[in-house]
Amino acid sequence: MTPGASPTAQSGRVSREGSATPSSVATTSTPVKPTPAPVTPTPSLAPRATPITGPLASVVVRGNPSSNVVALTFDAGGTDSSATVSLLDTLKSNRVRATMFMTGQWSESHPDLLKRIVDDGHELGNHTFTHPDLTKVSDEEVVVELTRTEALCKRLAGVSLGRNMRPPFGAYDDRVRHVLAAQGYSLIYWTLDSADWRPEFAAPEIASRVGEQAKAGDIVVFHLYPAKTAQALPAILKRLRERGLRPGSLGQVMG
């Protein structure tokens, strides 16, 4: 994923967006490229968009501030897993349980790390199998991406990923939310982007960004693969605790 600006968190115990509009999708990481204006067809030939009817999956952008927890969430991806071991070691030594959103391809390539994540007690979520932009694939492909990942992780680690999912690139629209709702999923977004996916951000900048900006109830998005994420994590945990905050999981921040 390539996160972008976080949506404004709503007040209350748990913030959920009521509806997704094209502007809410544009707050995600993927820059929106200008599209040339189409030629206006005659009224008799104008295509009609199929209206979205039925329930939409909730979009969670923030947890409960009174929990005093900052949720640390990590999206799986990339091919180099060497930094992941260091990251998991840091979480374990600090007795922090985080939430990991798994892709099928990463889990298939790193079954031992998947098992360690489970053994260390981290929460799991679904991040699709091949990491596509869900707004650009069919309804059937959205379902296949999720069910393949769920089945694989059950086979490799004997656990379910549950019904929390994070869309690749943070990209979603009402159609995607409608498909997710039919499958029983909640869409987990974030309050604060760690920016660990951005080349211009080094470990000290990531540590400062999260350590100083995160607030109680926030959901922070990281990635499992960057070495700089693993390097920044000890300083992040230290600074959050110095500020009286408790680093934890999605489940803990929603409590």
Kinemage of the C-alpha trace (Angstrom):
@kinemage 1
@onewidth
@group {chain A} dominant
@subgroup {mainchain}
@vectorlist {calphas} color= white
{ca met a 1} P 0.000 0.000 0.000
{ca thr a 2} L 1.043 3.569 -0.451
{ca pro a 3} L -0.894 5.489 2.171
{ca gly a 4} L -1.891 9.090 1.867
{ca ala a 5} L -3.505 11.682 4.065
{ca ser a 6} L -5.644 10.252 6.840
{ca pro a 7} L -9.356 11.026 6.887
{ca thr a 8} L -10.569 13.234 9.689
{ca ala a 9} L -11.448 11.110 12.680
{ca gln a 10} L -14.969 11.511 13.962
{ca ser a 11} L -15.796 11.969 17.610
{ca gly a 12} L -17.129 9.222 19.789
{ca arg a 13} L -16.066 5.845 21.038
{ca val a 14} L -15.187 4.455 17.623
{ca ser a 15} L -14.978 6.570 14.473
{ca arg a 16} L -16.511 5.062 11.346
{ca glu a 17} L -17.150 6.772 8.051
{ca gly a 18} L -20.779 6.754 7.104
{ca ser a 19} L -20.169 6.694 3.362
{ca ala a 20} L -17.313 6.755 0.902
{ca thr a 21} L -17.258 9.329 -1.849
{ca pro a 22} L -14.705 9.955 -4.591
{ca ser a 23} L -13.164 12.566 -2.291
{ca ser a 24} L -12.689 10.027 0.508
{ca val a 25} L -10.906 7.687 -1.857
{ca ala a 26} L -8.648 10.529 -2.912
{ca thr a 27} L -7.406 10.841 0.678
{ca thr a 28} L -5.631 7.521 0.246
{ca ser a 29} L -2.029 7.172 -0.676
{ca thr a 30} L -2.275 6.750 -4.422
{ca pro a 31} L -2.060 10.177 -6.068
{ca val a 32} L -5.083 10.870 -8.217
{ca lys a 33} L -3.975 11.632 -11.767
{ca pro a 34} L -6.082 14.117 -13.731
{ca thr a 35} L -8.299 12.384 -16.259
{ca pro a 36} L -9.080 14.072 -19.569
{ca ala a 37} L -12.723 15.068 -19.815
{ca pro a 38} L -14.630 12.433 -21.793
{ca val a 39} L -16.624 13.288 -24.860
{ca thr a 40} L -20.230 13.714 -23.782
{ca pro a 41} L -22.391 11.067 -25.496
{ca thr a 42} L -25.863 11.725 -26.716
{ca pro a 43} L -28.525 11.102 -24.042
{ca ser a 44} L -29.751 7.947 -25.759
{ca leu a 45} L -26.263 6.409 -25.672
{ca ala a 46} L -25.136 7.639 -22.246
{ca pro a 47} L -24.038 4.746 -20.002
{ca arg a 48} L -25.915 4.356 -16.757
{ca ala a 49} L -23.972 3.566 -13.627
{ca thr a 50} L -25.421 0.714 -11.616
{ca pro a 51} L -26.555 2.149 -8.281
{ca ile a 52} L -25.108 0.634 -5.129
{ca thr a 53} L -27.876 -0.692 -2.945
{ca gly a 54} L -27.644 -2.565 0.318
{ca pro a 55} L -25.262 -2.324 3.277
{ca leu a 56} L -21.737 -0.934 3.051
{ca ala a 57} L -18.848 -2.176 5.168
{ca ser a 58} L -17.920 0.164 7.998
{ca val a 59} L -14.665 2.109 7.579
{ca val a 60} L -12.726 2.315 10.838
{ca val a 61} L -10.233 5.175 10.999
{ca arg a 62} L -9.777 5.544 14.755
{ca gly a 63} L -10.357 3.655 17.953
{ca asn a 64} L -11.369 4.614 21.484
{ca pro a 65} L -9.252 7.442 22.964
{ca ser a 66} L -10.125 6.390 26.506
{ca ser a 67} L -8.266 3.119 25.893
{ca asn a 68} L -5.030 5.150 26.003
{ca val a 69} L -3.761 2.798 23.271
{ca val a 70} L -2.022 3.641 20.018
{ca ala a 71} L -2.681 0.724 17.663
{ca leu a 72} L 0.392 -0.386 15.714
{ca thr a 73} L -0.701 -2.088 12.488
{ca phe a 74} L 1.679 -3.605 9.942
{ca asp a 75} L 0.874 -4.513 6.337
{ca ala a 76} L 2.727 -7.497 4.877
{ca gly a 77} L 4.479 -7.133 1.558
{ca gly a 78} L 7.808 -6.972 -0.175
{ca thr a 79} L 10.202 -9.832 -0.762
{ca asp a 80} L 12.948 -9.221 1.810
{ca ser a 81} L 12.007 -10.566 5.227
{ca ser a 82} L 15.277 -9.906 7.067
{ca ala a 83} L 13.956 -6.731 8.706
{ca thr a 84} L 10.755 -8.501 9.770
{ca val a 85} L 12.659 -10.727 12.195
{ca ser a 86} L 14.197 -7.688 13.901
{ca leu a 87} L 10.811 -5.968 14.044
{ca leu a 88} L 9.165 -8.987 15.663
{ca asp a 89} L 12.053 -9.286 18.121
{ca thr a 90} L 11.521 -5.666 19.202
{ca leu a 91} L 7.790 -6.150 19.701
{ca lys a 92} L 8.376 -9.321 21.714
{ca ser a 93} L 11.074 -7.856 23.955
{ca asn a 94} L 8.810 -4.884 24.676
{ca arg a 95} L 5.780 -7.122 25.283
{ca val a 96} L 3.750 -5.380 22.598
{ca arg a 97} L 1.101 -7.167 20.590
{ca ala a 98} L 0.328 -5.489 17.280
{ca thr a 99} L -1.999 -6.198 14.353
{ca met a 100} L -0.626 -7.686 11.129
{ca phe a 101} L -2.538 -7.487 7.854
{ca met a 102} L -1.403 -10.462 5.784
{ca thr a 103} L -1.207 -10.898 2.046
{ca gly a 104} L -1.419 -14.406 0.661
{ca gln a 105} L 1.739 -14.053 -1.409
{ca trp a 106} L 3.816 -12.885 1.561
{ca ser a 107} L 2.425 -15.625 3.795
{ca glu a 108} L 3.117 -18.256 1.172
{ca ser a 109} L 6.708 -17.009 0.787
{ca his a 110} L 7.344 -16.730 4.537
{ca pro a 111} L 5.350 -19.457 6.320
{ca asp a 112} L 7.800 -19.587 9.238
{ca leu a 113} L 7.348 -15.866 9.884
{ca leu a 114} L 3.571 -16.235 9.653
{ca lys a 115} L 3.731 -18.953 12.299
{ca arg a 116} L 5.951 -16.808 14.484
{ca ile a 117} L 3.524 -13.890 14.211
{ca val a 118} L 0.765 -16.207 15.399
{ca asp a 119} L 2.910 -17.733 18.162
{ca asp a 120} L 3.882 -14.274 19.416
{ca gly a 121} L 0.204 -13.468 19.905
{ca his a 122} L -0.254 -10.738 17.323
{ca glu a 123} L -3.672 -10.094 15.832
{ca leu a 124} L -4.230 -10.867 12.168
{ca gly a 125} L -6.189 -9.212 9.401
{ca asn a 126} L -6.665 -9.737 5.673
{ca his a 127} L -4.713 -7.663 3.116
{ca thr a 128} L -5.751 -9.700 0.016
{ca phe a 129} L -3.679 -12.294 -1.847
{ca thr a 130} L -1.913 -10.375 -4.634
{ca his a 131} L -2.301 -6.794 -3.327
{ca pro a 132} L -4.419 -5.348 -6.173
{ca asp a 133} L -6.230 -2.024 -6.239
{ca leu a 134} L -9.693 -3.341 -5.358
{ca thr a 135} L -11.428 -0.473 -7.117
{ca lys a 136} L -10.034 -1.823 -10.398
{ca val a 137} L -11.031 -5.485 -10.135
{ca ser a 138} L -14.413 -7.196 -10.338
{ca asp a 139} L -16.643 -8.070 -7.398
{ca glu a 140} L -15.760 -11.734 -7.879
{ca glu a 141} L -12.030 -10.976 -7.819
{ca val a 142} L -12.385 -9.029 -4.560
{ca val a 143} L -13.976 -12.086 -2.943
{ca val a 144} L -11.350 -14.457 -4.353
{ca glu a 145} L -8.513 -12.249 -3.102
{ca leu a 146} L -9.875 -12.430 0.436
{ca thr a 147} L -10.954 -16.067 0.536
{ca arg a 148} L -7.665 -17.327 -0.938
{ca thr a 149} L -5.685 -15.507 1.744
{ca glu a 150} L -7.968 -16.763 4.509
{ca ala a 151} L -7.699 -20.367 3.306
{ca leu a 152} L -3.921 -20.204 2.920
{ca cys a 153} L -3.306 -18.814 6.399
{ca lys a 154} L -5.591 -21.435 7.904
{ca arg a 155} L -3.613 -24.134 6.137
{ca leu a 156} L -0.180 -22.732 7.011
{ca ala a 157} L -0.765 -21.539 10.565
{ca gly a 158} L -4.090 -23.048 11.614
{ca val a 159} L -5.703 -19.676 12.286
{ca ser a 160} L -8.393 -17.479 10.779
{ca leu a 161} L -7.581 -13.910 9.754
{ca gly a 162} L -10.946 -12.798 11.080
{ca arg a 163} L -13.164 -10.216 9.436
{ca asn a 164} L -10.971 -7.108 9.520
{ca met a 165} L -9.337 -6.204 6.233
{ca arg a 166} L -7.179 -3.399 4.929
{ca pro a 167} L -7.444 -2.503 1.238
{ca pro a 168} L -4.170 -2.373 -0.705
{ca phe a 169} L -3.038 1.191 -1.392
{ca gly a 170} L -5.848 2.301 0.912
{ca ala a 171} L -8.078 2.278 -2.175
{ca tyr a 172} L -11.804 1.658 -1.835
{ca asp a 173} L -15.140 2.954 -3.015
{ca asp a 174} L -18.806 2.206 -2.312
{ca arg a 175} L -18.774 -0.804 -4.618
{ca val a 176} L -15.833 -2.351 -2.745
{ca arg a 177} L -17.506 -1.599 0.580
{ca his a 178} L -20.691 -3.264 -0.654
{ca val a 179} L -18.776 -6.439 -1.584
{ca leu a 180} L -16.956 -6.429 1.753
{ca ala a 181} L -20.196 -6.037 3.687
{ca ala a 182} L -21.670 -9.054 1.901
{ca gln a 183} L -18.655 -11.066 3.057
{ca gly a 184} L -18.917 -9.798 6.626
{ca tyr a 185} L -15.785 -7.622 6.602
{ca ser a 186} L -14.981 -4.301 8.234
{ca leu a 187} L -12.552 -2.043 6.386
{ca ile a 188} L -9.691 -0.879 8.600
{ca tyr a 189} L -8.112 2.389 7.557
{ca trp a 190} L -5.772 4.477 9.728
{ca thr a 191} L -5.486 7.738 11.611
{ca leu a 192} L -1.755 8.265 11.150
{ca asp a 193} L 0.479 7.161 8.287
{ca ser a 194} L 4.010 6.316 9.473
{ca ala a 195} L 5.302 7.174 5.960
{ca asp a 196} L 7.693 4.212 6.098
{ca trp a 197} L 6.834 3.467 2.454
{ca arg a 198} L 8.125 6.846 1.287
{ca pro a 199} L 11.764 6.821 0.098
{ca glu a 200} L 12.494 10.282 1.482
{ca phe a 201} L 11.639 9.232 5.051
{ca ala a 202} L 14.502 7.645 7.010
{ca ala a 203} L 14.238 5.868 10.370
{ca pro a 204} L 14.726 9.024 12.511
{ca glu a 205} L 11.935 10.850 10.653
{ca ile a 206} L 9.588 7.883 11.020
{ca ala a 207} L 10.378 7.608 14.734
{ca ser a 208} L 9.749 11.326 15.268
{ca arg a 209} L 6.591 11.374 13.166
{ca val a 210} L 4.887 8.535 15.033
{ca gly a 211} L 6.444 9.112 18.447
{ca glu a 212} L 5.378 12.755 18.575
{ca gln a 213} L 2.168 12.854 16.533
{ca ala a 214} L 0.313 9.707 17.623
{ca lys a 215} L -2.520 10.236 20.084
{ca ala a 216} L -4.598 7.934 22.246
{ca gly a 217} L -7.055 6.031 20.061
{ca asp a 218} L -5.022 6.395 16.889
{ca ile a 219} L -4.463 3.590 14.387
{ca val a 220} L -0.979 3.828 12.849
{ca val a 221} L -0.065 2.057 9.606
{ca phe a 222} L 3.418 0.563 9.074
{ca his a 223} L 4.847 -2.160 6.835
{ca leu a 224} L 6.631 -5.367 7.775
{ca tyr a 225} L 9.408 -5.228 5.204
{ca pro a 226} L 11.331 -1.886 5.395
{ca ala a 227} L 14.568 -2.042 7.380
{ca lys a 228} L 13.990 1.548 8.475
{ca thr a 229} L 10.695 0.546 10.114
{ca ala a 230} L 12.469 -2.033 12.256
{ca gln a 231} L 15.165 0.540 13.044
{ca ala a 232} L 12.620 3.184 14.080
{ca leu a 233} L 10.429 0.904 16.197
{ca pro a 234} L 12.437 0.906 19.470
{ca ala a 235} L 12.460 4.709 19.576
{ca ile a 236} L 8.741 4.818 18.737
{ca leu a 237} L 7.817 2.466 21.585
{ca lys a 238} L 10.019 4.385 24.009
{ca arg a 239} L 8.595 7.775 23.077
{ca leu a 240} L 4.965 6.657 23.174
{ca arg a 241} L 5.447 5.296 26.665
{ca glu a 242} L 7.234 8.465 27.764
{ca arg a 243} L 4.126 10.347 26.670
{ca gly a 244} L 1.917 8.075 28.749
{ca leu a 245} L 0.529 6.115 25.801
{ca arg a 246} L 0.282 2.352 25.447
{ca pro a 247} L 1.365 0.803 22.138
{ca gly a 248} L -0.883 -2.122 21.258
{ca ser a 249} L -3.191 -3.802 18.791
{ca leu a 250} L -6.348 -2.907 16.917
{ca gly a 251} L -8.403 -4.979 19.333
{ca gln a 252} L -6.935 -3.106 22.299
{ca val a 253} L -7.564 0.338 20.819
{ca met a 254} L -11.170 -0.587 20.040
{ca gly a 255} L -11.781 -1.684 23.625
